[in-house]
Amino acid sequence: MGKRFRSLNRFESFRDPLGKVVLDDTDVWRLVDARENGAFGDLIRSDVFTKWQRSGKVVSTRAADQSERDDFTHRFADTSSSTPEFDLYKHERVWFPSFPYEWSPQMLYDAAEMTLEIAGSFFARTGWSIKDASPFNVLFRGSEPIFIDILSFEKRDPHDPIWVPYNQFVQTFLLPLLVNKELGLPMQSIFFTYRDGLPVTEAAKLFGPLKKLKPGILSLVTLPDLLSKKAEGDASLYKPKSLDSAEKAEFILEQSFKRLNKQLAKVAPAGHRESKWTDYTKFNQETIPDYMAAKQAFVMKALEEQAPKHVLDIGCNTGFFSFLAARSGASVVALDHDEAVVSEVYKTARKQKLNLLPLVVNISRPTPRMGWRYSENPSFLDRALGRFDLVMMLAVVHHMLVQERIPLREIMRLAADLTTESLIVEFVPPDDKMFRRLTRGRDHLHKDLTTEKFTEISSEFFQIVRSEKLPDTKREIFLMTKK
């Protein structure tokens, strides 16, 4: 579902000729070509659609009443006048949208599994299916995937044995998962370069001659690459197919879904992927337990006092403090640049059904705007600024200072832009062991960074509520409120 960027709080989709989505800070509207309304209305009233909505896996959708239509026409006069013959529906709003290039491999896998499940379920029980199989049709409500592109559903020809988005599913789900599993290529690298999926011809270039003979790679990459070169000039491949027997067409389609499910299972992410950060929290708990206990107590007390509804945890690592915030009742977005630790956070959040969305985002180089004219998918900051009433920056500021060379004043300015109320931040001084390890002999560049300097700059944007020195270290943790 592409979105056309209008301003920081207004977006419109444009890729589907049968309708569009309009959303602002409060509502999500679906405009449907009036000529399609009969079929669309039948779909959302069907028992299967109702069941999927109740499960939370398909976005809640209802027809707008007259007062809502009048309100929409008043608020979005330009859209209303440009599409005079439309029917209006209202969607549930997913609080914080995210995109495949911010997901861990397991998130992409779960989105793929749900997409196949929905496509197969509707085909088997209603004669409908979906005409698109893109991860951009999926968002995450916390750690739970939800299908949002209702206009992707279409009534299928019972004599047609082809699932049209078969190849799209391979390119946008199976091949990214395969190259991530086999080569460790991050999702960001794949989807930043190939927004609409990894072509098999490009995937083939990533594997050496011997690797191409490995069974999973042979079936998904090597053979399809050879066949695609032979079939380049055969336009008949793209013509609709129609069989005399609807039963035969149904059987072939069922086999297609079974084959895709088997291929998906083969590219499932490994159970646990190591990185230098996956054991960081555990190591601290074992080696400096008093430090971790004091930090935990400080954060828990701040969560109790502030009672935030929306929390952003920057540099979440394996999610220890993100989980505390989620268990306190907040909706949490947890960020880390390391795909391996985000995978672990996601698995735990999903298993424990926490309202927590973990994303692979480096806040020092946040996700840019993407898509047509850089306008379809808003940047991370477009989505995040002013959306959280508590931001946590625990043991991350020194990484931004040293590795990214971002001035402290700019870091605190960003924190103030992200939060509407509070900040929990940990100050790590230059003589800290980890700080020195990061500087690699360039300690002199940060010789003026003292606790006094930190509080002086922070006070430009925040009122310091309280602070506490953390045992067994020279670190200090602060609770601040925005000025």
N, C-alpha and C positions, 0 to 999 in steps of 0.2 A: 504494500500500500504506500505509494510514493506521496510525499507531502511537499507542497510548494510553499516556500518560506515567504511570508509577508512581513512579519515583524516578530518581535520576541514573544508575542502572545497570540498570533493568528497564523494558522496554517490551512492550506487546501491541498487535497490530492488532485491529480490530473491524469493519471495513467489509464484509468478504466473509462471507456466511452459510455458505459451504461450508468455512471453516477460518479459522485465525488464525496469526499469527507471534508467537513469544515470543523475546525476546533479552535477554541481559544482557552483562556485560563480556567474556565468553569465547565464548558459543555463540549460534547462531541456529537455532531449532527451528520446524518447520512442522507444525501440527496440521491434519489433513484429516478431514472427516466420513467415517466408516467406510463409509457408503453410497456414497461417491464413489471409494473406494479402487481399485476395479477399473480404472476408466477412467484415474485418475491414475497408477496403477502402469504401465499400458500406455504412457502418454505418456512417462514418464521412462526407460522401457526401450527406447523406439523409437530407430531408427538416426538419425533426424533430430535428436531431442533430444540424443542422445549426441554427434553432430557439433557442435551448437551449444555444448554444454558444453565440448568440447575446444577450440573456437575462443576460449573465454573470454568470449563475448558473452551467454551465459545462465548464471546462477548455478549452480554445481555443487551437485547435490542427490542424496541417497541415503536409503534407508530406514534408520531407526535400528535397531540390534540390541537384544536384550533387556536387556542391561546398561545401555544408554543410556536405554531406556524407564524402567527402574527408577530411574535417576539423575534423570531428568526429573520423574518422579512425586514423588520425595523433595524435590527442590529447588523445584518449583512445585506444591505440593499444592493450592493454591486453584484454579489453572487446570485441573489434572487432574480435580478433583472436579466442576468446573463444566461440563466437556465429557467425559462418561464414554465416549462411543462415538467414539473418534478413532484414526487411524493417525498415526504420528509419523515425520517425516523431518528430516534434518539438512542445513542449507545451509552452504556456504562463507561465511565472514564477510568482508565488504568492510570494510577497516580503518577508513576515515574516511568516513562517510556525508555526502552533501551534497544540497541541494535546488534546484529550478529557479530560485528567486529569488536564488541565490548563483552562478548560472552566467553565463558570457558567451553572447552570441547563437550563436556557433559551437558551443558545447557543446550548447545546445538543439537546434540543427540536426542535429548528429551523433546525438543521442538520438532525434530524429524519424526520421532515415534508418534507423537500426537497428531501430526499432519497426516500420516498414513492411516492412523486409527480413524480419524474423522472422515477422510476420503473413502475408506472402505466401508465404514458404518453407513454413511449416507447412500452410497451406491447400492449396498445390499438391501437396505430397508425402504428407500424412497425413490430410487431411480435417479437421484441427484448425485453429483460429485463436485469436485473443485477443479477449476480450470487453471489455477496457479498453485505451484508448490514451492513457495519462497519462504525463507526464514523471516523475511521482512513482514510477513503476514502474521507473525507471532510476537506477542509481548510477554513479559513476565510480571505477574502480580505477586510481588515478593519473590519467592522461589518457585512459584507455580506457573507453568506456561499457559497462555490463553490465546486462542485463535481469534483474530480481530477483523479479517477481511471478508465480511458477509457477502459482498458482491462477487467473491470468488466462486461461490456456489452456482452451479448451472444444471439445468435439466439435461440429461444425456440421451443421445439416440440409442435405444435398446439394441440396435443392430451394429453399433460401432464397438469394436473390440479394443480400441486404443484409449489409454489414459493419456490425454494430451500433454500434461506436464511431467511425463515420465523422465524425459531428459533433463528438464529443469530441476527435478528432485535430485537426480544424480549429481548435477553440477553444483547445486547450492547446499546440499547436505552430505551426500556420500563421499564425493571427492575431497572436500575440505576436511572431513573427518579422517579419511584415509591418509592424506599427506601429513596431517597433524600427528596421527598415530605412528606412522612409519618414519617420518623425517623430523618430527617435532616442530614443524612450521606453525607459528602462532596463528590463531584465527584473524587477528588484526592484519597480519601481513597478507593473508589471502583475500579478505573482503575489502581492504583498502584498495587493493589492486584490481580485484575482480568483484565488483559490487553485486553483479547478477550471477555469480557462481564461477567456479573454476572450469574452463573448457578442458575437455579430455586431451586435446592436443598440447595444451600448456602443462597439464599434469604429467603427461608422458615425458616431457623434457626434464622433469625433476628426478627421475629414476634411472639408474645405471642399467646396463644390459642384463646383468645377473638378477638384479632386483625386479626387473620387469617380468621375470619368469615365476616369481612368487605367486601362488594361487590367487590370493585376493587382488593383487595388483594386475595379474594377467587378465582376470575377468572384468575388472572395472576400468582398467586403463589401457593395457597393451593391445588387446584384441579390439576394443572399441576404437582406439586410435587408428589401427590399420584399416578397419572397416570404414571409418569416417573419411579417410583419404580416397578410398575407392568409390564412396557414395556421394562425393561432393557435387557432381554434376547431375545427380538423379533427382529431379524435381518431384517425381511421383511419390517420394518418401513422405512428402508433406501434404499429400492429398488425403481427405477424409476417407476412411475405410468403412464399408458397409457389407455385412454378411447376410445371407438369406435367413439364417437361424439366429434368433435373439438368444436362445439358450447357449449356442456355441460362442457368441460374442461375450456373453456373461461369464462363461467358463474361462475364456482367454483373459478377460479382464481380472478375474479372481486370481489367476496364476501370476499375472503381472504384479499384483499387490503382494502375493506370497513371496515372489522372487525379491522384491524390494525390501521386504521385512527381513529376509535371510541375509541380504547384502548389508543391510543396516546393522544387524547383529554382529557381523564380522568386522565392522569398522568401529564398534563401540570403544570408547576411550578406556585405556588401562585403568585398573582399579586405583592405583596410587602412582603419581608421578613426582619424583624428587626434584627439588631445586635447593639452592643454598639457603632459602628462606623457609622451607616447609617445617623445619624443626626449631625455628628461632624461638618461638614462644615456649615450647617445651623445654628447651635448653635454659632459658631464663628462669622458668619455674623450678628447675632442678638445681641451678647454680646460684641464683640470687632470690630465693623464695620470699624473703622479707620485703624485697623491692616489689615483687609482683603482688604480694598480698596487700601492701600499702596502696599501691596503684589501683588495685581492684576495689578496695574499700573507698577510696576517694571518688572513683567513677560511680560506684553504686550510690553513694550519698548524693552526688550531684544529680544523678538521674532521678532519685527520689525527690529532691528539692525542686528541680526544674520541670519534672513531669513532661518531657518533650513528646510531641506527636510524631515528628519527623526528624530522623537523625541521619547525618552523613558522617561516616567513619573513614577518614582519609589515611591510607596506609594501614589497612586493616590486618595485614598478615593473615594468619589462619583464623581470624575472626573472634578471638577470645572476648574482646570488649564489644564487638558488634553483637554477639550473642547476648551479652548482659543488657544492652539497649533494647534488643528485640524482646527479650523476656520481660522487660519492664513495661511492655505494651506499645512501644514505638514502632512505626514503620521505618525500616533502616535500609539505607543504600550504603554498601561497603565497597571501598575502592582499594585496589592494589595493582601495581604494574606487572606483578608476577602471575602468569597464568596458572601455574601449579598451585599456589596458595589459594587463588580464587576458586579453583576447582574443589579444594577441600572445604572451603567455606560453603559453597553451594551444596555439596553433598550433605553436610551436616544440617544446613538450614532446611533442605528438602526432607530429610529424614525426620527432623524434629518439628516440621510444619511451622517454621518461624516466618514471620513477615519480614523477610530480609532478602534484598536483591544485591548479590555480589557482582561487581563488574571489573573487567580488566581495563583500568584507566590509570594513566599516570597524570596526576593533577598538575604536574609541572609542564606537561605537554598534552593537555586534554584533547579528547576526540574532537576533530574539526567538523564543520558542516560538510555534508556529503550529498552526492546525487547531482541531478541536472542543475546547472548554474549554482552549484553548492547550496541548493535550496530545498531539497526534498527531505533531508534528515537533519534536524537541528544539532548543533554541537552540544557537547556535554554541558558547557557553561550556559548555553541558551536554556537548557532544561533545568539547570541546577540553581542558578543565582536567585537568592531570596526564597528558596523552596524549603529550607530546613530551619527549625527553631533551635537545634543544637548541632554543632559541628565538633567532632573529636579529631584532634591531631596529636596522636600519641607516638612519641619516638619517631617522628617523620620530618620535623622541621629541619633538623641538621642534615638530612639527606638532600633536601631541597637547597639548602644553603651551600653545601659543599659540592655535591655531584652535579647539580643543575645551575649553580651560580646565580640563584635568584636572591635578591636582597631581602633582608628580614622585613623591611617596611612593606614590600610588595606582597610577601607571604601573608602578613597580617591584614593587609588591605583586601586580599582575596577572601580570607576567612570572614571578614566583616561583610563582604558582598554575598557570601554563601549563606550565612546565618541571619535569621531575623531577631534572635534573642541571645543565645549563649554559645560559649566556646570552652571546651576543655583542651588544654594544650600542655605538652610536656617540653620543658626546656632542657636541652642537653648541652652542657658547656664545652668549650674547645678542649679542655683537659680530660674529657671523658675518653675512655679507652676506645669506644666505637667511633667517636668523632675523630680521634687521631688516626685510626685505621683508615677512615675515609679520606682524610687530607693528604696522606702519603707524603709527609714531610713538608707540606705547605701550611703548617700551623700558623705561620706569621700572617697569613691572609685574614685570619679571624681573631687576631690578638685582642681586638677591641670589643669582642662579643662577651659581655659579662651579664650576670643576672640583672644588674642595674640598667644596662643598656637595653636588654630584652624587655623589661617592664616599662621603660621609658617609651620605646617605640610602640609596644602593645597598647599603652595608655592613650595613644592618639586615636584609637578606634574602639577600645574596650575599657570598661570599668572592672578592675580586678576585685573579685568578691573574696577570694581567699587563695592561699597557696600552701604547699606542703613539700618539705624536702623528703626525697625518697631514700630509704635506708640502703646501705651497702653501695651507694653510688653518689655522685655529685649532682644528680638530676633533681629537678623541681617540677611539680605539676601544679597547674593553675586552673581555676574556674573563673571565667570572665563573662560579663554581660555587655552586649553591644551598646555603645553610646548613641 
